[in-house]
């Protein structure tokens, strides 16, 4: 399956030029989303090693599978930002680009000589976005951390698990992507719009911790308005209710049930022949235990797909807990083109995750696969005036 390529249609961010200094997941996701919509993204990587993600398992041929999934539609330039030659090249690029995105610890860009004030002096229209764990201010600004740590500190980790298990490690990088990548995309696009009116750029401070906390509104309401501490397995939408839960089926597979609204719960009660449950949807204690036992026994009496089919007939929100293989083979996944394949010059035929947002007039488009390390270095340097001899000298000095 390949995505449609309506090359005659413009792209929403066509002409926006981005220098990407980030590594790993948050920055890569942010710049890929922007690149998919037409932004010209230049990935600036350390000579020799590049983005750490290039070496993460599983490895396809030479490149990491996750790197290949996160870095399509980008070019790669190797640049030693600590060298004089590398600094000079970067400053020349800043003159020509619209956005710089970096993911270093606070203070690193200042020490390199690339603080926002310095970059703005080179190009007053430049937008600089910093993605960090805890932001540029506050007592933890220099603290190390990863997704799990931001989740724990922000009060979100306690929402996963049950009283029996305690907090569990989430299977998705909620803080990295939801708090970091998506908030950075939001901030950059807002700054681009603001620049159209003001003519000048600005600095954007994105904290994965901050972004995560803003995702807590639904559960934070328990604490902020009712002084209730929400924990996994103890509140309505995090495991305490029988109507919104996961059940083991007779074939060892699982089913998810989401009968939240009154009409769905009533249909389920009629299906179970327990009309007296209609007014007991959000019960706790022994009544909830009775519901869990009844539903648990029912679902274990037949295979998962049987129960999915039966409840779908009644328009009750239900879905199988799919494996990755099942998820990517599902007709909905195929209909939404969430998996396609492209050709890579070294890695061969490789899969790609599809575009999450569909546009009628300015569609996302696959233009190129993830770059090899430094693939576009010569091309980029020639575009800012370097000769072949000068490029060779820069390479010899380890600046690129």
C-alpha positions as CSV (number, residue, x, y, z in Angstrom):
1,X,0.0,0.0,0.0
2,X,1.3,3.5,-0.9
3,X,-0.1,6.8,0.1
4,X,-1.7,9.0,-2.5
5,X,0.7,11.5,-3.9
6,X,-1.4,14.5,-5.2
7,X,1.8,16.4,-6.3
8,X,-0.4,19.0,-8.0
9,X,-1.7,20.2,-4.7
10,X,0.3,22.6,-2.5
11,X,1.2,21.8,1.1
12,X,0.3,23.8,4.1
13,X,3.8,24.4,5.3
14,X,5.6,24.6,1.9
15,X,8.4,27.1,2.1
16,X,8.9,26.9,5.9
17,X,12.5,26.1,6.6
18,X,13.5,24.3,9.8
19,X,16.9,23.5,11.4
20,X,16.4,20.4,13.5
21,X,19.1,20.0,16.2
22,X,17.1,17.4,18.2
23,X,17.7,13.8,18.9
24,X,15.6,10.8,19.9
25,X,11.8,10.8,20.0
26,X,10.2,14.2,21.0
27,X,12.0,16.4,18.5
28,X,11.9,13.8,15.7
29,X,8.2,13.4,16.0
30,X,7.6,17.2,16.0
31,X,9.8,17.8,12.9
32,X,8.4,14.8,11.0
33,X,4.8,16.1,11.5
34,X,5.9,19.5,10.2
35,X,7.9,17.9,7.3
36,X,4.9,15.8,6.3
37,X,3.0,19.0,5.6
38,X,5.7,20.4,3.4
39,X,8.2,22.1,5.7
40,X,11.9,21.8,4.6
41,X,13.5,20.1,7.6
42,X,17.3,19.9,7.8
43,X,18.4,17.5,10.5
44,X,21.7,18.7,11.9
45,X,23.6,15.7,13.3
46,X,26.9,15.0,15.0
47,X,29.6,13.7,12.5
48,X,30.2,10.0,12.9
49,X,27.4,9.1,15.3
50,X,24.4,11.2,14.4
51,X,21.1,10.9,16.2
52,X,21.3,8.3,18.9
53,X,18.1,6.8,17.6
54,X,20.0,5.5,14.5
55,X,21.5,2.7,16.7
56,X,18.3,1.7,18.6
57,X,17.1,-1.9,18.0
58,X,15.6,-3.3,15.9
59,X,18.0,-2.6,13.1
60,X,16.7,-3.0,9.6
61,X,20.0,-3.2,7.6
62,X,22.1,-0.4,8.8
63,X,19.5,1.9,10.3
64,X,17.2,1.6,13.3
65,X,13.6,0.8,12.5
66,X,12.3,3.6,14.8
67,X,14.7,6.1,13.1
68,X,13.3,5.1,9.7
69,X,9.8,5.7,10.9
70,X,10.5,9.1,12.5
71,X,12.7,10.8,10.0
72,X,11.1,10.7,6.6
73,X,10.8,13.9,4.6
74,X,14.0,15.3,6.2
75,X,17.6,16.0,5.0
76,X,20.7,15.3,7.0
77,X,23.7,17.5,7.5
78,X,26.6,16.5,9.7
79,X,28.0,19.4,11.7
80,X,30.2,19.7,14.7
81,X,28.7,22.6,16.5
82,X,31.6,22.8,18.9
83,X,34.1,23.6,16.1
84,X,34.7,27.0,14.7
85,X,33.9,25.8,11.2
86,X,30.7,24.2,12.3
87,X,29.6,27.3,14.2
88,X,30.2,29.4,11.1
89,X,28.2,27.1,8.9
90,X,25.3,27.1,11.4
91,X,25.2,30.9,11.6
92,X,25.0,31.0,7.8
93,X,22.1,28.6,7.8
94,X,20.3,30.6,10.5
95,X,20.2,33.5,8.1
96,X,18.3,31.4,5.6
97,X,15.9,29.4,7.8
98,X,12.7,30.2,9.7
99,X,12.8,27.9,12.7
100,X,15.5,26.3,14.9
101,X,14.4,23.4,17.1
102,X,16.7,22.1,19.8
103,X,16.4,19.5,22.6
104,X,19.5,20.1,24.7
105,X,19.5,20.7,28.4
106,X,19.0,24.3,29.3
107,X,22.2,26.3,28.9
108,X,23.8,24.2,26.2
109,X,22.8,26.5,23.3
110,X,24.1,29.5,25.3
111,X,27.5,27.8,25.8
112,X,27.7,27.0,22.1
113,X,27.1,30.7,21.3
114,X,23.6,30.1,19.9
115,X,21.4,31.7,22.6
116,X,18.2,33.1,21.2
117,X,19.5,36.7,21.4
118,X,22.5,35.8,19.3
119,X,20.4,33.9,16.7
120,X,17.8,36.7,16.6
121,X,20.6,39.2,15.9
122,X,21.6,37.1,12.9
123,X,18.0,36.7,11.7
124,X,15.3,38.8,13.4
125,X,12.6,36.5,11.9
126,X,14.0,33.3,13.4
127,X,11.8,31.3,15.7
128,X,13.7,29.2,18.2
129,X,11.9,26.3,20.0
130,X,13.6,24.5,22.9
131,X,12.1,21.1,24.0
132,X,13.3,20.0,27.4
133,X,12.2,17.8,30.2
134,X,11.3,20.5,32.8
135,X,11.6,23.7,30.8
136,X,14.1,26.6,30.9
137,X,13.1,27.8,34.4
138,X,12.3,26.3,37.8
139,X,14.4,24.2,40.3
140,X,14.4,21.1,38.0
141,X,15.5,22.9,34.8
142,X,18.8,21.1,34.8
143,X,17.6,17.7,36.1
144,X,17.8,14.7,33.9
145,X,14.7,12.7,33.1
146,X,12.7,10.6,30.7
147,X,9.0,10.0,30.0
148,X,8.4,7.8,33.0
149,X,9.9,10.4,35.3
150,X,7.8,13.2,34.0
151,X,4.7,11.0,34.3
152,X,5.6,10.2,37.9
153,X,6.4,13.7,39.0
154,X,3.3,15.2,37.2
155,X,0.8,12.9,39.0
156,X,-0.1,10.9,35.9
157,X,1.7,7.6,36.7
158,X,-0.7,6.8,39.6
159,X,-3.5,6.7,37.1
160,X,-2.1,3.5,35.5
161,X,-2.5,0.2,37.3
162,X,-4.7,-1.0,40.1
163,X,-4.5,-1.1,43.9
164,X,-3.1,-4.6,43.6
165,X,-0.4,-3.8,41.1
166,X,0.4,-0.3,42.0
167,X,1.6,2.2,39.3
168,X,2.5,0.5,36.0
169,X,4.9,1.6,33.2
170,X,2.7,3.1,30.4
171,X,3.2,1.5,27.0
172,X,3.3,4.8,25.2
173,X,5.5,7.9,25.6
174,X,2.7,10.2,26.7
175,X,4.9,13.0,28.1
176,X,7.5,12.8,25.3
177,X,5.0,13.0,22.4
178,X,1.9,14.5,24.0
179,X,3.7,16.9,26.3
180,X,6.7,17.6,24.1
181,X,6.3,16.9,20.3
182,X,2.7,18.0,20.0
183,X,3.1,21.1,22.2
184,X,6.2,22.1,20.1
185,X,4.2,21.8,16.9
186,X,1.4,23.9,18.4
187,X,3.9,26.5,19.6
188,X,5.8,26.7,16.3
189,X,2.8,27.1,14.2
190,X,1.4,29.8,16.5
191,X,4.7,31.6,16.3
192,X,4.7,31.4,12.5
193,X,1.3,33.0,12.4
194,X,2.3,35.7,14.9
195,X,5.4,36.5,12.8
196,X,3.1,37.2,9.8
197,X,1.7,40.1,11.8
198,X,4.8,41.3,13.6
199,X,7.6,40.5,11.2
200,X,9.8,39.1,14.0
201,X,10.3,35.7,15.5
202,X,10.3,34.7,19.1
203,X,11.5,32.1,21.6
204,X,9.4,29.1,22.6
205,X,10.0,27.1,25.8
206,X,8.4,23.7,25.6
207,X,8.6,21.4,28.7
208,X,7.5,17.8,28.5
209,X,6.5,18.0,32.1
210,X,4.4,21.1,31.5
211,X,2.6,19.6,28.5
212,X,1.9,16.4,30.4
213,X,0.3,18.3,33.3
214,X,-2.1,20.0,30.9
215,X,-3.3,16.5,29.8
216,X,-4.6,15.8,33.3
217,X,-7.7,18.1,33.3
218,X,-10.2,15.3,33.5
219,X,-8.6,13.5,36.4
220,X,-7.2,16.7,38.0
221,X,-10.9,17.7,38.5
222,X,-11.2,15.0,41.1
223,X,-8.5,16.6,43.2
224,X,-9.1,20.3,42.4
225,X,-12.8,20.3,42.9
226,X,-13.5,17.3,45.2
227,X,-10.2,16.8,47.0
228,X,-10.1,13.2,45.7
229,X,-6.8,11.6,44.8
230,X,-7.5,9.7,41.5
231,X,-5.6,6.4,41.3
232,X,-5.8,3.5,38.8
233,X,-8.5,1.0,39.6
234,X,-10.2,3.4,42.0
235,X,-11.9,6.0,39.8
236,X,-14.5,5.8,37.0
237,X,-12.4,5.9,33.8
238,X,-9.2,4.4,35.2
239,X,-10.4,0.9,36.2
240,X,-13.1,1.1,38.9
241,X,-16.2,0.8,36.7
242,X,-17.3,-2.5,35.1
243,X,-18.8,-0.6,32.2
244,X,-15.4,0.9,31.2
245,X,-12.9,-1.9,31.5
246,X,-10.9,-4.7,29.9
247,X,-11.9,-8.4,30.1
248,X,-10.3,-11.7,29.5
249,X,-12.2,-13.9,26.9
250,X,-12.4,-17.6,26.5
251,X,-9.6,-17.8,24.0
252,X,-7.1,-16.0,26.2
253,X,-7.5,-12.7,24.3
254,X,-8.9,-9.5,25.7
255,X,-11.9,-7.3,24.9
256,X,-12.3,-3.6,25.8
257,X,-15.8,-2.4,26.9
258,X,-16.7,1.3,26.8
259,X,-20.4,1.5,27.7
260,X,-20.3,4.9,29.3
261,X,-23.4,6.7,28.0
262,X,-26.7,5.7,29.5
263,X,-28.1,4.2,26.2
264,X,-25.1,1.9,25.8
265,X,-25.2,0.8,29.4
266,X,-29.0,0.1,29.2
267,X,-28.4,-2.0,26.1
268,X,-25.8,-4.0,27.9
269,X,-28.0,-4.5,30.9
270,X,-30.8,-5.9,28.6
271,X,-28.3,-8.1,26.8
272,X,-27.2,-9.5,30.1
273,X,-30.8,-9.8,31.3
274,X,-30.1,-7.7,34.4
275,X,-32.5,-4.7,34.0
276,X,-31.9,-3.9,37.7
277,X,-28.4,-2.8,36.8
278,X,-29.7,0.2,34.8
279,X,-29.4,2.5,37.8
280,X,-26.2,1.0,39.1
281,X,-23.8,2.0,36.4
282,X,-21.2,3.7,38.6
283,X,-21.5,1.6,41.8
284,X,-18.6,0.7,44.0
285,X,-17.9,-2.0,46.6
286,X,-19.8,-5.3,46.5
287,X,-22.2,-4.2,43.8
288,X,-19.3,-3.3,41.5
289,X,-17.6,-6.7,42.4
290,X,-20.8,-8.4,41.3
291,X,-20.8,-6.7,38.0
292,X,-17.2,-7.5,37.4
293,X,-17.8,-11.2,38.2
294,X,-20.9,-11.4,35.9
295,X,-19.1,-9.8,33.0
296,X,-15.9,-11.7,33.6
297,X,-17.7,-15.0,33.5
298,X,-19.7,-14.0,30.4
299,X,-16.6,-13.0,28.4
300,X,-14.7,-16.1,29.4
301,X,-17.4,-18.3,28.1
302,X,-16.6,-17.6,24.4
303,X,-13.8,-16.3,22.2
304,X,-13.0,-12.6,22.0
305,X,-14.2,-12.1,18.4
306,X,-17.6,-13.7,19.2
307,X,-18.3,-11.1,21.9
308,X,-17.1,-8.3,19.7
309,X,-19.5,-9.3,17.0
310,X,-22.4,-9.7,19.4
311,X,-22.0,-6.4,21.1
312,X,-21.3,-4.5,17.8
313,X,-24.7,-5.7,16.6
314,X,-26.2,-3.7,19.6
315,X,-24.0,-0.7,18.8
316,X,-22.3,-1.0,22.2
317,X,-18.7,0.5,22.2
318,X,-16.5,-2.5,22.2
319,X,-13.2,-3.4,20.6
320,X,-10.7,-6.2,20.6
321,X,-7.4,-5.7,22.4
322,X,-5.4,-6.2,19.3
323,X,-1.8,-7.3,18.8
324,X,0.4,-5.1,16.5
325,X,-0.1,-7.6,13.8
326,X,-3.9,-7.5,14.2
327,X,-3.9,-3.7,14.4
328,X,-2.0,-3.1,11.2
329,X,-4.1,-5.8,9.4
330,X,-7.4,-4.2,10.5
331,X,-9.6,-2.8,7.7
332,X,-9.9,0.6,9.5
333,X,-6.1,0.9,9.6
334,X,-6.0,0.1,5.9
335,X,-8.8,2.4,5.0
336,X,-7.1,5.3,6.7
337,X,-3.8,4.5,5.1
338,X,-2.0,4.3,8.4
339,X,0.6,2.0,7.0
340,X,2.4,2.3,3.7
341,X,5.8,1.4,2.1
342,X,8.5,3.4,0.5
343,X,11.9,2.7,-1.0
344,X,15.1,3.7,0.8
345,X,18.5,3.9,-1.0
346,X,20.2,1.6,1.5
347,X,17.4,0.0,3.6
348,X,15.3,-1.2,0.7
349,X,11.5,-1.4,0.9
350,X,10.5,-0.1,4.3
351,X,7.2,0.5,6.1
352,X,6.0,3.9,7.2
353,X,3.3,5.0,9.6
354,X,0.7,7.0,7.8
355,X,-0.3,10.7,8.1
356,X,-2.5,11.3,11.1
357,X,-4.3,14.4,9.7
358,X,-6.1,14.5,6.4
359,X,-6.3,17.7,4.4
360,X,-8.6,18.3,1.4
361,X,-6.5,21.1,-0.1
362,X,-3.0,20.8,1.4
363,X,-2.4,17.2,2.1
364,X,0.6,15.6,3.9
365,X,2.9,13.9,1.4
366,X,5.8,11.5,1.4
367,X,8.6,13.2,-0.4
368,X,11.7,11.2,0.8
369,X,12.6,8.4,3.2
370,X,14.7,9.0,6.3
371,X,18.2,10.3,5.3
372,X,21.4,8.4,5.8
373,X,23.8,10.2,8.1
374,X,25.1,13.4,6.4
375,X,23.5,12.5,3.1
376,X,22.8,16.1,2.2
377,X,25.9,17.8,3.7
378,X,27.5,18.7,0.4
379,X,24.3,19.9,-1.1
380,X,23.5,22.1,1.9
381,X,27.0,23.6,2.1
382,X,27.0,24.4,-1.6
383,X,23.7,26.2,-1.1
384,X,25.3,28.6,1.4
385,X,28.3,29.3,-0.8
386,X,31.0,26.7,0.1
387,X,33.2,25.4,-2.7
388,X,34.1,21.7,-3.1
389,X,37.6,22.5,-1.8
390,X,36.3,24.3,1.2
391,X,33.9,21.4,1.9
392,X,36.9,19.0,1.8
393,X,38.8,21.2,4.2
394,X,35.9,21.3,6.6
395,X,35.6,17.5,6.5
396,X,39.3,17.2,7.1
397,X,39.0,19.5,10.2
398,X,36.1,17.4,11.6
399,X,33.8,20.3,11.4
400,X,31.3,18.3,9.3
